[in-house]
Amino acid sequence: MTDNSLTIRAVPGPHFVAGCTVSTWLQVSKFAGVPIAYVLIGHVPPRSVGETAESVETGLLGMVDAMRLRPAAERVPIVGARLILRGPAVVLDYGHPACTMQLPATGDEWRAHVGAGGQVCLAIGLDPIPPGAGPDAVEAYLARVLATGRAYMGATTIRGR
């Protein structure tokens, strides 16, 4: 007998999202020579009662499923317009029916790129990221999760102008 069951992971709510770490940056693509905005989402190590490494990973994978991200080793899919600009604030529709995620301050160049319709590479890493990780730590983290197959990506843009 074949097991044809489908695993459906719930999209986490605001309590889970509050424990996420988010990094944003703008850099020129080595391959295309054009600027690309990046959003990297991870989660701090388990810290709440009842939270485990497995429950955190399941929450992140719920976000991956809801946004239709694919493993980073595969071709990066276009996952639709998921970003909303509200003045200096940037909000991500991560697939929850009632909640969105406000990104940390992104900087004027990042917002201008996105506001002009520029592409954004959205990535979720499954390994824990310590809060307050600086650019070098984020770069090392991203290299590690890409190398170990624990990163998921998709391309997104701004929703409506």
C-alpha positions in Angstrom: 0.0 0.0 0.0 1.3 3.5 -0.9 1.0 6.4 1.5 -0.5 9.2 -0.5 -1.0 11.5 2.5 -0.3 15.2 2.1 1.4 17.1 4.8 -0.3 20.5 5.3 1.6 22.9 7.6 -0.3 25.7 9.1 0.7 29.3 8.5 2.0 30.6 11.8 0.3 33.6 13.5 1.7 36.8 15.0 3.2 35.2 18.1 5.5 33.1 15.9 6.3 35.9 13.5 7.3 38.1 16.4 10.2 35.7 17.1 11.4 35.9 13.5 14.6 37.7 12.5 14.5 39.6 9.3 17.4 41.1 7.3 17.1 43.2 4.2 19.7 44.5 1.9 20.2 45.7 -1.7 23.1 44.4 -3.8 24.1 44.2 -7.5 23.6 40.6 -8.8 26.9 38.9 -9.8 25.0 37.2 -12.6 22.7 39.8 -14.1 24.6 43.0 -13.1 21.4 44.6 -11.9 20.3 45.5 -8.3 18.2 43.0 -6.4 16.6 43.6 -3.0 16.8 40.8 -0.5 14.7 39.7 2.5 16.0 36.9 4.7 13.7 35.5 7.3 14.8 33.1 10.0 13.9 32.5 13.6 15.7 32.9 16.9 16.5 29.7 18.8 13.5 28.2 20.8 12.8 30.5 23.7 9.1 30.2 24.7 7.5 27.5 26.8 6.7 24.5 24.6 8.7 25.9 21.7 11.2 23.4 20.2 13.6 23.3 17.3 11.0 21.1 15.5 8.1 23.5 16.1 10.1 26.5 14.9 11.0 24.6 11.8 7.4 23.6 11.2 6.3 27.2 11.5 9.0 28.4 9.0 7.9 25.6 6.6 4.3 26.8 7.0 5.5 30.2 5.7 7.4 28.5 2.9 4.3 26.5 1.9 2.0 29.5 2.1 4.3 31.7 -0.1 5.1 28.8 -2.5 8.9 29.1 -2.0 11.1 26.4 -3.4 14.4 24.9 -2.2 17.2 27.4 -3.0 19.0 24.8 -5.1 16.1 24.9 -7.5 15.1 27.6 -10.0 13.7 30.6 -8.0 10.0 30.8 -8.6 8.0 34.0 -8.9 5.6 33.9 -5.9 3.5 36.9 -6.7 3.4 40.5 -5.4 3.7 40.1 -1.6 5.2 43.4 -0.5 3.2 46.5 0.5 4.9 49.9 0.9 3.2 52.2 3.4 5.5 55.3 3.6 8.7 54.2 5.3 7.1 50.9 6.4 7.3 47.7 4.3 4.8 44.8 5.0 5.1 41.2 3.8 2.0 39.1 3.0 3.4 35.8 4.2 0.2 33.9 3.5 -1.7 34.2 6.8 -5.4 35.0 6.2 -5.5 37.7 8.8 -1.9 38.8 9.6 1.1 40.4 7.8 4.7 40.8 8.8 6.2 44.3 9.1 9.8 44.3 8.0 12.4 46.2 9.9 13.7 49.5 8.5 14.9 48.8 5.0 16.6 52.0 4.0 15.7 54.5 1.3 17.5 52.8 -1.6 15.9 49.4 -0.8 12.4 51.0 -0.7 13.1 53.1 -3.9 14.2 49.9 -5.7 11.1 48.0 -4.6 8.8 51.0 -5.2 10.0 51.2 -8.8 9.0 47.6 -9.3 12.4 46.0 -8.8 12.7 42.4 -8.0 13.1 41.1 -4.4 14.6 37.8 -3.5 12.7 36.4 -0.5 14.5 33.7 1.4 13.7 31.6 4.5 16.4 29.8 6.4 15.5 27.0 8.7 18.5 27.2 11.1 18.2 29.5 14.0 19.6 33.1 13.7 20.7 34.9 16.8 18.9 38.2 17.3 21.0 41.2 16.3 23.2 39.3 13.8 25.3 41.7 11.8 26.0 41.6 8.1 29.0 39.2 8.4 27.0 36.8 10.5 24.0 37.0 8.1 26.3 36.3 5.1 27.9 33.3 6.9 24.4 32.1 7.9 23.1 32.4 4.4 26.1 30.5 2.9 25.6 27.7 5.5 21.8 27.2 4.9 22.3 27.4 1.1 25.1 24.8 1.3 23.1 22.4 3.6 19.8 22.7 1.7 18.1 24.5 4.5 17.0 27.6 2.6 13.9 28.3 0.5 13.5 31.2 -2.0 11.1 33.0 -4.2 11.0 36.2 -6.2 8.5 38.8 -5.3 7.6 42.5 -6.0 5.5 45.3 -4.6 1.7 44.8 -4.6 -0.2 47.5 -6.5 1.1 51.0 -6.9 
